[in-house]
Amino acid sequence: MFNNLGNSIRWERKRANFKDEIEWACRYLGKEDRVVWYLGIIQRAALMKMKIDGGIVERPLRSKIQKMMKGFSLHRVRTEYLYNFKDEWEHCRNMQDMYGHSDMLGYPFFSESEKGRVPKSPDQVLGDFGKMEEEIQDAYKNERYCNDGSPFIEFDDQWKWVCVPEGKSKQEANAMRHCGNGFGKPNDMLLSLREPIRKGNLNLWKPHLTFILNDGYLGEMKGYANSKPKQKFHPYIARLLEDRRVDGLRGGGFMPKSNFSFSNLSVPLRTQVLAKNKNLDFDPIGRFGDLIVEVDDHESWYQTDYVKNKQLVTSNSPP
């Protein structure tokens, strides 16, 4: 599929290594037609970029490429290549695996027409999965309680952080209206902040936050329905960050702008955390926006449109 195209493509700010893209597609898309659909986006981009750069000189090859690219404009090829599909799809795949939703499992990535199969756009695919996710959330909207996991941190008011060592939880997914980290990474641990609820003779636990801990670092850190954690939960978050089992915050994952950021804490809470966990590793700005240039293994330039960026930059954290 990528013969005579080299090992990778760099177009504007995005670079795609063909081997990495094939491995990602096989892991996260699974079905052969979905893998072909995704790699087709990368292939068309590589061919278009080669054409723009004047790298196609052999006439037979030009004719073959012209036939393969029929019906695909420069605008569509460029837009689909630059589209941030991978992070959004991993969330959709989590939802699909967690619930085994038949419509998601059988969803076609190609439309049938008189001229044959036509690949859908990434925007259409994710839009359709978004609608199916809303249907799932509506179906489980009354299931707001969990009983899995074991205590990680317990509070005097009976609230607690619970750890689900498997790294995923269908109960958490149902109660919190998200994917429950269904297709997470190796060594993931799901941490859930839960409130005790008494109903008649029953003691129930209502989750409010879902954080993912991996090798000491917190990745996704979100509230109900992937929302940003509310300020009223900050004291519970601060207590978690004081724990020496937490080395730092990385963020990332689905909807990264909705993740909790260390600078969301008040200065007194930040001071309190760093007094007890002096080596806590965190980004004072947060990881938002698109990667522009990797300087080396430790430094990069990012372009961000995060609306509160000014406040985050000027907020002062203790040394």
N, C-alpha and C positions, 0 to 999 in steps of 0.2 A: 504493500500500500504506500510505503514511503521510499521505494526504490529510486535512486538517483536524486533524492531530495536532501541528502546529508543526514545529520544527526538531530538537528533542531531547527526551529524557526524563531527569529526575533522580529516582531512587528510592533512598532511604536514602543510602548512600555512593557509589553508582555513577551516572555520567552517561553517556548514549549519544547521540551526534550521529548523526542518521539518515543523512546523506550519508557520514560516515566509516564507518558500519557497512555500508552498501551497498558501498562501495569495498573494504573489508576482505573481505567475503563473496565478492565477485567474484574477488578475487585469490587468496585462500587456500582457498576451498571449490570454486570452479571450476564444477562441475556445477550445472545449473539447479535440480534438485530439492534439492540441498544448500544452495544460496543461499536458496531459498524456505523451507527448514526453519529456517535460522538467523534470517532476517529475521522469520519468524513468531514467534519468541521475543521479539524486540524489539517487534513490533507488539502482541502480546497484553499485554506489560507496559505499553505506552503507553496502551492502552485501559483496562486495569485501573486504572492510576494515575489516569486521567481520571475513571473511575467513582467511585473512592474520594474524589477531591477535589471531586466534585459538578459536574464540568464538562460532563456530558452532559445536556442539557435537552430536546432535541427527541425526541419520542416515536418517530418512524420510525427515527431513528438509534439510540435505545436498543434497539429491537427487532432491528435489524440486528446490533448489537454482541452482544446476548444470544445470537443464533444463532451468530455467529462464535466465541463463547467457550464454547459448550456442551461440557461434558466437561472443562473446564480450571478447576480450583479456584484460589482465591486463593493457597493455599500452593504449588501447582505453578508458577503463573505467576511468583510472586515468587522462588522457589528457582531456576528456570531462568534468570531474568534476572540474578540476582546470582551465578550460577555462573561461575567463572573458566575459561570454555571456550576463549577465544581463544589464550592462551599455550600451553595443553596441545595444542590442535588444530594449531598451527603445527609442533610437534614431530611429531605424527602425520603431517601432510602431508609433512614432510621424509622420514620413513621411507617413505611411500608412493611419493614421487618417486624416492628413491634406489634402491629395490629393484624398483619396478614390480610390486609384489605384486598378483596378480590378485584375491585376496579383498578386499584393501583398496580397489583400484580399483573393484570392483563392489559394495562394501558399501552397502546401502540405509539411508537415514536415516529411513525410514518403515516401519511394520509394516502388513501387509495384514490387514484384518478384515472382518466382514460389513457393517460400517458404512462401509467405505472405508479410506483411508489414515490411519493414526494416527502422528503424529510421535513418534519415540523420544526419551527424555530425554537430555540431554547426558552424564549419568553413564553411561548404557547405551552410548552411542556410544563414549566414550573407554575404557570398560571392555572393549568388544569389540576395539577397536584395540590395547589393551594386550595382550590375549591373542594377537592376530596378531603383534605385535612380539616376544613371547616365542618364538613358533614360528620367526621369522626369526633371532633371536639363537641359538637352539639349532642351527639349520641351519648357521650360520657360526662356531660357537664354537671350532673348531680353526684358523681362519684368523686368526692373530695377528700377521701380518707385513705390512709396507708397503714399497714402494720408490718411491713418487711424491714429488714436491716437490724442493726444493733447500735446501742448508744456510742457516740463518738465524743460528744461533750454534753454534759447535763447542767442545767441552770437552776437557781433557787426557786424560780417561778414555775418550775416543772417543764418548761420548754426544753428542747434538746436538739442537738445536731445528731442525725442518724447516719451511719455508714452502711451502704449496700456494696459489699466487696466485689460483687459480680460486675459492677460498673454500669449496670442498666436496670431499669425497673418498670414493668408495665403498670404497676400500681401508681408509681410516681407519674408516669406518662398520663394516665387517666385523670389523676387528681389535679395535675398542674397544667394540663392541656398543652403538652409538648411531646417530643419524641422519646423522652426517658433515656436518652443516650443509647438507643437500641443498637446502633452499629458503631460503638465506640472503639477506642484504641486499646491495645494491650496494656495491662496494668492500671486501667481506669478504675477509680473508686467513686461512686456517687454519694455525695453528701447532701442530706436533706434537712432543712430547718423545719421542725414540726411543733405545732401547738397542741396541748392536751384539750380535748373536747369531751365533756360529759353529756351523754344522751341517755336518760333513764338509768338503767343499770350498766350501760356500756361506757367503757373508756376508749375513746377514739383519738386518732392522731391526724391532724390537718397540716399538710405541708405548705410552706410559704416561699421557700427558696430552694433551688437546685444548683449545687456547685459540683464541678467535676475535678477531682484531684488525681494527678498522674505523676508519680515519682517526685512527690513533694511540691508540685506546682499546680496552681488552680488555673484551669482553662476557662470553660464556659461557666458563668456565674450569673444566673438569671432568676427572675421572679415568675409569677403566674403568667402563663401563656407567652413565655419568652420576653416578658417586660423587664425593664431595669429595676433592680431591687429598690424598694421604697426606703426613705430615710428612717422610718420607725424601726426597721430591722438592722440598722447600722450597729447598735451595741452588740447584737448577736454575731454580726460579721466580724467586728473588732475582736471579740473573744476568740473566734476561730483563727484569725490572723496572728493572735498572740501565741497560739499553740506551736510548739517547736516541730511538729510533724508537717507544718506548712512552711516550705522554703521560700515561696514567692508566688507572684501572680503573672500569668502569661496572657490570659485572655484568648481571643480568637474564636473559632467555631462559627456557628450559625448566628447571624445578626450581631456581629461583634460590638456594634454601637450600644446594644442593650446590656452588655456585660457590666457588672460592677467594676469600678476603677478605684484604686486606693485613694486618689484625690477626691473622691466623693465623700469621704469621711471628713468630719470637722477636724480642725487642728488639734483640739484636745484629745480626740480619739486617736488621731495619727500618732501623737506624742505617746499616748498610753500603749499603743501597739508596739512602737519601735523601742520603748523602754523594756519591754518583755521579750521581744523577738528582734534583737538588734541587727541581725543579718538578713532580714526580710528583703527579698529581691522584688522590685516593682518598677514599672515605668510610670513616671509622674504625669505623663500626657495620656498614655493609653495607646493601644494599637488600632488605629483607624486609617482608612484610606488605602490607596494603591501604592504598591512598591514601584519606585521609579528606577533607582540605581542601587545595586549592592556594592558597597565600597570594599568590604572584606567580610570575613566570617562574623564580625561583631557589629558592623556599622552599615546603615542603609539610609537612603533618602526616601521619604514617603510623601505623597500628596494627600492631604486630608481636607474634607469639607465639613468636619464635625462642628456643629454650630456653637458648642460651648468650649471650643479649643482655647480661646483667649483666657477664659477663666481657669482652665486647667493649667495652662502654661504659667500664669501669674500666681497661682495658688502656692503658698510656701509650705513645704514639708520640713520637718526637723532634719538636720544632717544625718 
